[in-house]
Amino acid sequence: MLVAILLAVIGVLCGVAPYFALAGILSGLVQNTLTAERIFCYVGIAVLGETLKMLFNTVSSLKAHRVAYHILGNIRCKLAEKMMRVPMGVMVDTPSGKLKAMVVDTVDKLEQPLAHMLPEITANVFTPLCIIILLFILDWRMALACMIVIPIGFLLLMGQMKDYKNRSDRYIEASSNMDSSLVEYVNGIEVIKTFSQTGKSFQKFSDAVKNYHDTTLDWWKNTWLYSALGLTVIPATLVGGIPVGAYLLMQGSISFSIYITCLILSLGIAGPLIQATYYADNFAVVDASIRQVGNFLDEQELVRPSKEVLLTDDGFHFEHVSFGYDKKEVLHDITFSPVAGGKTAIVGPSGSGKSTITKLMAGFWDVTSGHIIYGGQDIRNIPTSQLMKHISFVSQDNFLFNISIKENIRMGNPCATDEEVLAAAKAARCDEFISKMEYGYDTLVGDAGGKLSGGERQRITIARAILKPADVVILDEASAYADPENEVYIEEAINELVKDKTLIVVAHRLETIENSDKIVVVDQGKIVAEGTQSELLKNCALYKRLWNETILTSERKRGDCNA
Ligand SMILES: Nc1ncnc2c1ncn2[C@@H]1O[C@H](COP(=O)(O)OP(=O)(O)OP(=O)(O)O)[C@@H](O)[C@H]1O
């Protein structure tokens, strides 16, 4: 960047040459000393100056852009890395449109200032400075006369900086709101159409667009007068220079060539200065953008060590764990141990805290109090990457990346061979439907997305988990894909997944967990009972009620099928 600034300064200095050449021609003309060779020489100086100016500016701009895009790339990578380290809550609570706006648009706003502002502002301030020094060397009275309008013009321009910080904050907020409501509108288009919410949802987006429009217009309404006056006054250097110079000329205290040179040189002050004020505008944008990016980078992280620790076994233990997403506690003093090497089911009414328990095991959030122990260590003392080597987390959200199906499965174990990927897909009962696709395992998920059913997507994510050599499988059992055929396939896939592993399953349909080694019953964030199916049916009224509801639902379903 320093090289870019230096080159820009040299470029600007070269740009002063044509002014000297013009002054030389004019004073030669008036003093009758001009010859054809002199004219040729002056034109040569002017052309050379302009050419060098263009050359230096181009190289400077190239260098500055390279640096700027390097910086933008670094900021974006830092933001993406940060997303991996902040608690999941920060990611869940921030609309995806807002995150997109920050990583793409806010960071993009730094391109202009970085690539242009630093070299050009330096060059544009340096040139007028050189001209002013030259003017003072030529004649200090002419220098003052020419410059008298500049402070007045700047005072007028300063008027537009009134309330600048608030205005630029409002502008960035309005632009980010417009982005996030557009992303929300696009992501939710299916729900919007299904529930005929088109008008209401579109209204939210059009309100955001209107707000952006009003904010921008409001900004210009507040600044245009100051800007117009300032930009008219600053270039008017001749207003002081011509009369004062003429008077000094009549008095005989300056020569005609000094008079003409000063007037022409003074014309070179305003252009770069005005250009510099345009870039100065960017300071507030830089400030607001950096603050927004900085706030995210300063978000508190889940603190984990980087050095791997010794894990003695693959058993989990909850010891007096309490947790709340915000201030409201949702888990209260939970103590239990899933069966190592066996199957533990977590059951309870909706909203009782089952999924939250599993998310805490995967380290997505930190507990408020108490300890979650894995392999003899508090999970806060285990590096995330080490913990994740031991855990496969299969949630209801069957997220597939827009890469080939094969690569989606391979994410479970990047070192797996094609044969291993195929074996996992077969075990997860995916092979049949994948093979029927035109490009088979190489089909891009984006292309196949419309063709994949919810159950098929889930089986692909199970294949991914089968491939991962983890000791513990945490399964947030899906209740959504309950058509009989898929249900059978998914159950078979899950049975393959959990062979010889510790399984912790959040169960919504109790028939699938009746043979568990341990069933933990959760109600309103507390563990109310634990034991086997037969023990709980005897001792736990809540479990008995949930079981009866399950039986009733199954019978109703069977009745429907028979009918
Ligand atoms: N990201 C979140 N931010 C704030 N509150 C949350 C969040 N996720 C869940 N909750 C709240 O925590 C409580 C427990 O939710 P959790 O998802 O663990 O229940 P659950 O038993 O798994 O429910 P379900 O069976 O319906 O999936 C609920 O009151 C829920 O509203």
Ligand as a Chemical Component Dictionary entry (heavy atoms), coordinates in Angstrom:
data_LIG
# 
_chem_comp.id                   LIG 
_chem_comp.type                 NON-POLYMER 
_chem_comp.pdbx_formal_charge   0 
_chem_comp.three_letter_code    LIG 
# 
loop_
_chem_comp_atom.comp_id 
_chem_comp_atom.atom_id 
_chem_comp_atom.alt_atom_id 
_chem_comp_atom.type_symbol 
_chem_comp_atom.charge 
_chem_comp_atom.model_Cartn_x 
_chem_comp_atom.model_Cartn_y 
_chem_comp_atom.model_Cartn_z 
_chem_comp_atom.pdbx_ordinal 
LIG N1  N1  N 0 -32.244 -21.326 19.992 1  
LIG C1  C1  C 0 -33.092 -21.158 21.012 2  
LIG N2  N2  N 0 -33.196 -19.950 21.611 3  
LIG C2  C2  C 0 -34.043 -19.758 22.651 4  
LIG N3  N3  N 0 -34.830 -20.725 23.159 5  
LIG C3  C3  C 0 -34.778 -21.966 22.623 6  
LIG C4  C4  C 0 -33.899 -22.244 21.511 7  
LIG N4  N4  N 0 -34.059 -23.549 21.185 8  
LIG C5  C5  C 0 -34.984 -24.056 22.047 9  
LIG N5  N5  N 0 -35.409 -23.107 22.904 10 
LIG C6  C6  C 0 -36.360 -23.283 24.003 11 
LIG O1  O1  O 0 -35.841 -24.239 24.931 12 
LIG C7  C7  C 0 -36.837 -25.108 25.393 13 
LIG C8  C8  C 0 -36.448 -26.569 25.117 14 
LIG O2  O2  O 0 -36.396 -26.743 23.705 15 
LIG P1  P1  P 0 -35.955 -28.130 23.050 16 
LIG O3  O3  O 0 -35.879 -27.926 21.578 17 
LIG O4  O4  O 0 -34.747 -28.627 23.735 18 
LIG O5  O5  O 0 -37.187 -29.042 23.428 19 
LIG P2  P2  P 0 -37.553 -30.484 22.876 20 
LIG O6  O6  O 0 -37.984 -31.270 24.046 21 
LIG O7  O7  O 0 -36.456 -31.057 22.063 22 
LIG O8  O8  O 0 -38.790 -30.119 21.949 23 
LIG P3  P3  P 0 -39.368 -30.924 20.664 24 
LIG O9  O9  O 0 -39.710 -32.309 21.110 25 
LIG O10 O10 O 0 -40.597 -30.151 20.323 26 
LIG O11 O11 O 0 -38.320 -30.875 19.596 27 
LIG C9  C9  C 0 -38.130 -24.698 24.705 28 
LIG O12 O12 O 0 -38.845 -23.870 25.612 29 
LIG C10 C10 C 0 -37.657 -23.893 23.503 30 
LIG O13 O13 O 0 -38.591 -22.885 23.211 31 
# 
loop_
_chem_comp_bond.comp_id 
_chem_comp_bond.atom_id_1 
_chem_comp_bond.atom_id_2 
_chem_comp_bond.value_order 
_chem_comp_bond.pdbx_ordinal 
LIG N1  C1  SING 1  
LIG C1  N2  SING 2  
LIG C1  C4  DOUB 3  
LIG N2  C2  DOUB 4  
LIG C2  N3  SING 5  
LIG N3  C3  DOUB 6  
LIG C3  C4  SING 7  
LIG C3  N5  SING 8  
LIG C4  N4  SING 9  
LIG N4  C5  DOUB 10 
LIG C5  N5  SING 11 
LIG N5  C6  SING 12 
LIG C6  O1  SING 13 
LIG C6  C10 SING 14 
LIG O1  C7  SING 15 
LIG C7  C8  SING 16 
LIG C7  C9  SING 17 
LIG C8  O2  SING 18 
LIG O2  P1  SING 19 
LIG P1  O3  DOUB 20 
LIG P1  O4  SING 21 
LIG P1  O5  SING 22 
LIG O5  P2  SING 23 
LIG P2  O6  DOUB 24 
LIG P2  O7  SING 25 
LIG P2  O8  SING 26 
LIG O8  P3  SING 27 
LIG P3  O9  DOUB 28 
LIG P3  O10 SING 29 
LIG P3  O11 SING 30 
LIG C9  O12 SING 31 
LIG C9  C10 SING 32 
LIG C10 O13 SING 33 
# 
